[in-house]
Amino acid sequence: MDYGLLQKYNFAKIIVIESGFRHEINWQSKVSFEDLDEKTFLREFSWVVLSSGMKNTVIEKKFGPISNCFYEWKSAFLIATNCTKCFESAIRIFNNRAKINAIIDAATQISKQGFANIKKLIAKDPINFLQKFKFIGPITVYHLAKNIGLDFAKPDRHLQRIASMHNYSDVQDFCRDISKHSGDSVPVVDIVFWRFATIEPDYINVLSSLNIAPDSSM
């Protein structure tokens, strides 16, 4: 891997931390699929569904009140058996029937099959199985996967542009190479570059213009 790319990653990480987003890096670094439980899955699934196609800041403001409508995600059975009440309260906060119904549908599936079985199916074939849930498509599936502790990056437009700029056609390969040399997980590499892109609107030119000193040890 190009030494300059690792330096650019470290630069982006410093900017993200100095801009007050260290907590996001810390959170992502601690997420573990092994520790994944029903409550965490419901919460992260719902976050990904609601944020699909929307600004992160919009969902951040609404997610607390929506969580209240779904009993703070503590039980798929509770949501499934009170689905009408959950829907009616949530739709007042977030007026998208399809997305609210997708959350209820996921809770119903988990309630019927049991989360232990769902987790085994995810572990066996994460990318294909997670797309069986409504609103989880070929891009959002990677968002959900990384948020539940699996070693993937979300190939959104920011990461695709940064990867392409460094001659990578695959975001996963791009993030794995940086992960291997930085010691950070693939999801952490993802969140560093994604957050950097939201902080710096001209992130491509900023990264391109960095004057990286050559590595004398190479």
Secondary structure, DSSP 4 states (H G I P E B T S, - for coil): --HHHHHHHHHHHHHHIIIIIHHHHHHHHH--STT--HHHHHHHHHHHHHHTTS-HHHHHHHHHHHHHHTGGG--HHHHHHTHHHHHHHHHHHS--HHHHHHHHHHHHHHHHH-HHHHHHHHHHSHHHHHTTSTT--TTHHHHHHHHTT-S-----HHHHHHHHHTT-S-HHHHHHHHHHHH---HHHHHHHHHHHHHH-TTHHHHHHH--PPP-TT-
